[in-house]
Amino acid sequence: MDKKLAEVFSENAREIVVLTVLFFAGLAAGMVVSLRMSGAQYDAVSEYMDCFFSAYTLRGADRGNVCMASVANNIRCLLIMCIPLLSAWLTPFLAAQIALKGFKIGFSVAFLTGMYGFFGAAVGFFSLFWQILFTLPALVLCGAKIMNFSFRLGGGIIGFSRFKNIGNKVYINLIFALITAVFVILAGGIFDGYAAAAMTLSLCGISEV
């Protein structure tokens, strides 16, 4: 498994670096936007957060709906990331999804930390735990595979000659990467809907009884 993972990193090193840089750029942008919001914008988001952290809202949250929403959002992201398979010129769609993921995480954690201090940072981390440590790396690796495949297809301009330099192994690896990403997303949905929600409740000092 370690050898296979090392091979994936080696074959897609440039794409992984590019997508990682885009993620961190989005992360930084999200933090900056959070810190530079106007008073009215800050108050609006603060009001929403206060409502979210209220006992009524948390107790009334449907875990199944949270799970499905997490899965739907990430599957949608993965489908958009697959657009470059049609043409290498459509790679910006993939890049934008990774950067947007970084932006959302950066904004959420920075805002929660600024508003609630250590408590907000803890809630932000635990609520995004699976996204940060599992889903994002899976999407980056899958995105790198998609980019690599798309660029290979772009080697030829006319006709099916562009497929000549692509062996069966490349197709199999791409399909495996997509399937793996889907399973990680499904596991992430379960985590977000149940484990992450339970940790958020616990941090807020709210009983689930």
N, C-alpha and C positions, 0 to 999 in steps of 0.2 A: 504493500500500500504506500509506504514511504517513497519507494522507488518510482511508483506510478505518479505520485504527487509531484516529486522532483522533476519528472519528465514533463508534466503539464506546465510547471513553472518555467522550465527551460525553453520549451517550444513556444510559449506565449509571453515571454519576459517583457518585451516592449509594450505589448497591449496591456498587460497587468500594471506596469508602471504608469502608463498613460491614464488608465481608469482610476488607479489609486490616487494619483495627483489630482484628478478631477474631483474625486470624492472629498479630499481634504480641502480643495479650493471651495467646494460647495459648503463644507463644514464651516470654514472660516467666514464665508459670506453670510451664512445663517447667523453666526454669532454677532457679526458686525451689524446686520440689520436689526437683530434683537436689541442691541445696545443703543442704536440710533433712532429708535422709534419715537414718534412725537408723543406728547402727553395724552392726546385723545386716543391714539392707537394703543398705547400702553394700558390705558384704563379699560379699553374694550377687551383686550386679551386677558387682563387681570380679572375682569368680571367673569369671563368664561372659565378661567382656571378656578376661581373661587366656587363657581357652580359645580365644576367637575369634582372638586375635592369635598363637596358637601356629602354628608352621610346618606342623604336621600338618593342623590344621583348614583353614588357608588353601590348602594344596596339594591337599587333598582336596575343596575346594569345587567343585561342579558349576556351571560358568558358565551352562549352559542353565537349570538350576533357579533360579539367582539371577535370571536374566532373566525367567523366567516368574512368579516370585514377585513381582517388582517390578511387572510388568504387571497381574497379578491383583489386587494390593493397590490399585493406583490405579484400575483399572476398577471395582472394588467401591466405591471412594470416589465415583467419578463417578456410578455407578448410584444410590447413596444420595442424592447431590446432586440427582438428577432427581426425587426423590419430591415436592417442592413443585409439580411440574407438575400433580399431581392436585388440589392445593388450596394456596392461599397460607398456610393455617394450618399447613402442614407445613414451612414455611421453616426452623424450628429444626433440622431434620435436616441441611439444607445448611450452615447456620451452624456446627453442631457439627463437621462434617467438616473445615472450614477451620481451626477453632480446634484440633482434634485434631492436624492436620498440624503446626501451629505448636508445639504441646506436645511432640510427638515429636522435632522438630528441636531445640528448645530444651533438652530433657532430654538428648538424645544428645550434642550438642556441649558442653554445660556439664559433663556427667559426664566425657567424654573429656578435656576440657581440665583439669579438676580432678585427674584421675587421672594423666594422662601429660604435662601441660604443653603446650608448643608442639607436640610430636609429636602429642598427642591432638587438638589443635585442627586441625592439618593433615589428619589422617586423617578427622576428622569433616566438615571442609569438602569434601574431595575425594570422599569416599564419598557425600555428599549434594549434590554440585555440580549435577547435572542437576535434582534436585528443587527446589533453591533458586532457580536461575536460569531454569528453563524450565517444569517441570511445574506448580509452584505458581502462577506468573503465568497459565498457561493455564487452570488450574482456577478461579482467582479470576475471570478474565474470563468463562469459561463459566458459573460460578455467578452472576455478576452478570446475565448474559443470562437465565438460568433464573428468577432472582428477579423481574426486570423483566417477563418473560412471565407469570409466575404472578400477579403483582400486577394486571396488566391483565385477566387472566381473573377475578380477584376483584372487578372493578368491578361486575359484575352478580351478583345473588343467585340468581335463579331463571331457568331456561330457557337457551336458546342465545343470548339477547340479549347475554350477556357476550362473545361472540366478534365482535360487530359492529365494534368499534373496533380490531380486529387485522387488519392488512393482510397480504398475501402476503409482503411484504418482511420482516416480523417473524418469520414462520415460517421463511423461508429463512435469515435471520441466525442463528436459534437452531440450526437443523440444521447450518449451517456451523460454528458455535462448538463443537458437540458432536463433529463429525467432526474438527475441528482438534485438540481436546483428546485424542481417541483416538489420533491420529497422534503427538502429542507424548508421550503415555504409552508407545506402542510404541517410539518412539525412545529414551525414557528407560529402558525395560527393557533394550534392547540396550546402552546406555551403562553401566547399573548392573551388568549381567552380565559385561561384558568390560572396557571402559575403566576404570571405577571400581575393579573388582577388581584390575586390573593396577597401577593407581596405589597402591592399598593395599598390595599385595605389595611394590612398589618402596620405599614409605616404611618398610615393616617390614624392608627389607634382605633379602628372601627371593627367591631365584632361582626362575623358573618352569620351569626345565629339569628 
